[in-house]
Amino acid sequence: MRVRPQPGTAFTLVELLTVVAILGLLVTILMPGLTRARLLARITKAKGELANISTALSIYHQANRAYPPARTYCEYGDTLKAPDWAELPPELAGQGYLPTPPPGTTMTVDAEDPFNPERTYKYLACGRGYHNGAGTWIGIWVADDFPRGDPEKGKEYWSPDDSPVRYVLWSVGTFGDIGYWASLARHHPFNTDQWFPGKDDKGLVVRACMKDGQFVMSR
């Protein structure tokens, strides 16, 4: 026996299309907010992990009376390591200040930048360090009167005694990793015009330790 639908209990095609259109409109309205919420969650994660790395660096400094040497690589010197061009010092994991990296990765410590998969956060400190695996002096460019001055004007510091910054940590953020030479040309990470949140939410996530022990951080 067939049951005849009662009047008013079935949706018409027009009604179904109307519901679909309303749902599509809601998704269109909500998606930008959800996308930004995910972005802010990654920014918050990066800030928290940079703070943890700062703590590890402070403990390392107390034990060794110096910060670990920086390591830089460039595309012309070591193409395989170039994406790790300012990787976190392996001493932090080797001496137990940070977790060791998971097997099968090239990371020096288990501190993956959420904006740069399979790469650590970046670290620089002027003084004795390594470039393309060879011992050398590492310099860092710092804006004059950082962070209040003109972010395009500054100079290179090679000695930790002269530098206004002890060290700097950063996530490549929404810029992504643009490489060693492009980063130098843009004065990363000390060009505050290119810190998050910049134009169209582009920018680095930065935590710089000043000579007086205070921290300067991106918003």
N, C-alpha and C positions, 0 to 999 in steps of 0.2 A: 504494500500500500504506500503510495506516495503522499508526502505531507506538503501541502501548499503553503509557501511562506506567507506569514501574516503581513498585512499592510503596515509599512513603516518600520519593519525590522531589518531590512537589507539596505546597504549603502549603494547609492548610485555611482556611476563612473565619475560624474562631476564631483561628488562629495569626496571620493577617494583621491582624485587629482588635487582637490583643494587641500586635503590633509597633507599630501606629499609636498605641495608647494609651501605650506606653512612650516613643515619640518625642515625643508631646505633653507628657508629664510632664517630660521632659528640657528641652524648650523652656521650659516654665513655670518650671523651676528656674533655668535659665541666663539668661533674659531680663533679670531685674533686675540681675544682675552685668554683663551687656553694656551695659545702659542707663547704669549708673553709670560704667562704664569710658569710654563716649563722653562723658559729662558731664565727667569728670575730664580727658579729653584737651582739651576746649574750655577748661576752666579753666586748664590748663597753657599752652595757646596764648595766652590772654589775658594771663597773667602775663608771658610772654616778650615779647610785643609791647609791653606797658606799660613794661617795662624798656628796650626799644629807644627808645621815645618819650622816656623820661627822659633817655637819653643825648643825643638830639637837642635836648632843652630845655636841657641843660647846655651844649652847644656853642653854642647860640643865645645863652644868657646870657653866655658868655665874649665873644662877638663884639659883643653889643648892650648889655651891662651892665644888662640887665633881662630878665625873662621876657615872652613875648608876651602881649598883652591877651586877657582872656577875653571870650567872646561868649555872651550868653544871649538866649533868646527865650521868650515865653509865649504861651499860646493866645489871649489877648485882644489881643495886639499884632501878631503875625505868624503866622497859622494855618498858612501853608505851611512856615515854618521852625521851627515849634514842636517837631517831633520832633528837631530838631538843637539843642535848647535849651542845650547846653553843649559844642558841637562843638570839635574840635581847631583851634587857630589856623591860618588859611591861610598865615601867614608861614612856618610850618615847611616847607611845600611850595614856597612862592614864593621862598624864599631857599635852597632846595636841601638842607634838613636832613632832610626825609622825602620819599618819592616823591609825585609829583603824582597826583591821583585819576584813575581810568579815565574815558574819555569817556562822556557820557550819565548821569553820576551827579551828585548834589548834594553829595557829600562834599567837604570842604576838602582832605583829604590821603588817600592810599591806605593807610588804617589802619582797616579795617572791624571793628567789634565783632562777634565770632562769635555773640553773643547778641542782636544788634540789627541785622539785615541792612540794608545800604545806608546805615548810619549810622556815624559814627566813634566811637571811644572818647570819653569825656567828660573835660573839663578845666576847672578853675577856679583862678583866682588873684585875690586881692583887689587893689584899686587901680583905676586907670583902665582902662576896658574899654568894651564896647558892649552895649546891651540893645535888642532889636528894631531893630538897625541904627543906633541913635543913641548918640553918645558919652556916657558917664556913669561913675559909680563903681560897681564891682562889689564886693559884700560876700560873705564866706563865713562860715557858722556853723561853729564848732569847739567840740567838747565840752571842758569844763574838765578840765585835767590829761590831755588826750588823749595816748595811747589808754587810760590806766589808770583814769581817773575814771568817774563816772556818765555813760553815753553819752546820757542824756536832758537833762543840764544843761550849758549852755554859753552862748556869746554870739557876736554877729556882729562880724566884723573887716572894716574898710574900708581900712585902710592896711597895706601890706606891711611897714612898720617895726614895727607892733604885733602882727601876726599870728604865732602860733607855727608856722604852716605856710607854706612858700614857694608851693607849688602842690599840687594833687591831681589824679590821673588815676584813672579807674575805668571798668570795664565794668558795664553794667546787670545782668549776670549772670542768675541764674535768676529774679529779680524781673521781668525785662523792663523796658522803658521805661515808667514810670508817669507821666511828664510833669513839667513844671516845678513846678507848685504842689503836687502830691502829694509830690514829692521834697523840697521845702522843708519841708512839714509833717512828714515823717518824719526830718528832719535828715540827709538823704543828702548827701554820702557819709560823714559823720563819726560816724554812729551805729553803733558797732561791734557792737551787738546784731543788726544787719541785714547783717553781712558774711558771706560764704560761709566755712565751711559753717554755716548757721543751721538753724533748725527745718525739717525735711523737705528739707534741702539747699537752702533758699532763701537768697539773699544776693548782695551786690555783690562784685566783685573790685576791690580798692582798692590804690593805691600813692600814698602821701602823702610829699612831701619836706618835712622839718621845717626849721626855721630854722638848725639846726646842721649841715644837710647830710645827716643820717641819714634813712633811709626807714622808714616804718611801712607794713606790708603785711598784707593779709588772708591767712589760711592757705591 
